[in-house]
């Protein structure tokens, strides 16, 4: 008959302790994984509106098209808008820059450019309408 070593009881307690630790770690792991599954959502199930919130676009000043008038700059980052704006006469560009960038009234623009208020208003509305038609023609279908 084989004798039981003296530290056998100590070894059994250590084995029981290790099993308890491993069982508790497994419970913690499963609980954490369940919590993670409950809180996280896969990208494939997100609606498009939520996906649109998850990205960003880098903006570099070199990507802008700059138009200047009377020392003030208008930065346009859309290529189609910049192309349509570049086709406008210089006077019309100046009126729109002063109106859009400085938010000047027609009378102030007229005083600066040597025109009457009504002439500035007429040029501004005509130019905006012309710009709108050019952009509508340049836009792809359905855009």
C-alpha positions in Angstrom: 0.0 0.0 0.0 1.3 3.4 -0.9 1.6 6.0 1.7 -0.1 9.4 1.3 2.4 12.2 1.2 2.3 14.7 4.0 1.6 17.7 1.8 -1.3 15.9 0.0 -4.0 17.9 1.8 -2.2 21.2 1.0 -2.0 20.1 -2.7 -5.8 19.4 -2.7 -6.5 22.8 -1.2 -4.3 24.5 -3.8 -6.1 22.5 -6.6 -9.5 23.5 -5.3 -8.3 27.2 -5.1 -7.1 27.1 -8.7 -10.4 25.5 -9.9 -12.3 28.2 -8.1 -10.2 31.0 -9.6 -10.6 29.6 -13.1 -14.3 29.1 -12.7 -14.7 32.7 -11.5 -12.6 34.0 -14.4 -14.7 32.1 -16.8 -17.9 33.6 -15.3 -16.4 37.1 -15.5 -15.3 36.5 -19.1 -18.8 35.3 -20.1 -20.5 38.2 -18.3 -18.1 40.7 -19.9 -18.8 39.2 -23.4 -22.5 39.4 -22.8 -22.3 43.0 -21.7 -20.2 43.8 -24.8 -22.7 42.1 -27.1 -25.5 44.0 -25.5 -23.7 47.4 -25.8 -22.0 47.1 -29.2 -23.7 47.2 -32.6 -22.3 45.9 -35.8 -21.8 48.4 -38.6 -23.8 46.2 -40.9 -27.0 46.8 -38.8 -26.7 50.5 -38.4 -29.1 52.7 -40.4 -27.5 55.0 -43.0 -28.2 58.1 -40.9 -26.1 56.7 -38.0 -23.3 55.7 -40.4 -23.2 59.2 -41.8 -22.3 60.5 -38.4 -19.2 58.2 -38.1 -16.9 59.8 -40.6 -15.0 62.9 -41.1 -13.4 64.6 -44.1 -10.1 66.4 -44.0 -10.2 69.9 -45.3 -7.0 71.5 -46.7 -6.7 75.2 -47.6 -5.1 74.2 -50.9 -8.3 72.5 -51.9 -10.2 75.9 -51.9 -10.7 78.2 -54.9 -10.1 81.7 -53.7 -11.8 84.7 -55.3 -10.9 88.2 -54.1 -12.5 91.7 -54.3 -11.6 94.9 -52.5 -9.1 93.0 -50.2 -11.6 90.3 -49.1 -11.5 86.7 -50.1 -14.3 84.2 -50.8 -13.2 80.6 -50.4 -15.1 78.0 -52.4 -14.3 74.3 -51.9 -16.7 72.9 -54.4 -15.3 72.6 -57.9 -18.6 73.0 -59.7 -19.5 76.1 -57.8 -16.0 77.6 -58.3 -16.2 76.9 -62.1 -19.6 78.6 -62.3 -18.5 81.5 -60.1 -15.3 82.0 -62.3 -17.4 82.4 -65.4 -19.2 85.5 -63.9 -18.0 89.0 -64.8 -15.6 90.6 -62.4 -18.2 93.2 -61.3 -20.8 90.5 -60.5 -18.1 88.5 -58.6 -17.3 91.6 -56.6 -20.9 92.3 -55.7 -21.4 88.7 -54.5 -18.2 88.7 -52.5 -19.1 91.9 -50.7 -22.6 90.7 -50.1 -21.8 87.1 -49.0 -18.5 87.6 -47.2 -19.0 91.0 -45.6 -22.8 90.8 -45.5 -22.8 94.4 -46.8 -26.1 96.0 -47.7 -26.8 97.0 -51.3 -26.4 100.7 -50.5 -23.0 100.1 -49.0 -21.8 98.0 -51.9 -23.1 100.7 -54.3 -21.2 103.4 -52.5 -18.0 101.3 -52.6 -18.3 100.5 -56.3 -19.8 103.8 -57.5 -23.2 102.4 -58.4 -26.8 103.0 -57.1 -28.4 100.7 -54.6 -31.0 99.6 -57.1 -28.3 98.8 -59.7 -26.5 96.7 -57.1 -29.7 94.9 -56.2 -30.5 94.2 -59.8 -27.0 92.9 -60.6 -27.0 90.7 -57.4 -30.4 89.1 -58.0 -29.6 88.6 -61.7 -26.2 87.1 -61.0 -27.6 84.8 -58.3 -30.3 83.6 -60.7 -27.7 83.1 -63.4 -25.4 81.2 -61.0 -28.3 79.0 -59.9 -29.1 78.1 -63.5 -25.5 77.3 -64.3 -25.2 75.1 -61.3 -28.4 73.2 -62.0 -27.1 72.6 -65.6 -23.7 71.3 -64.2 -25.2 69.1 -61.5 -25.4 65.4 -62.4 -28.9 63.9 -62.7 -30.6 63.2 -59.4 -27.9 65.2 -57.5 
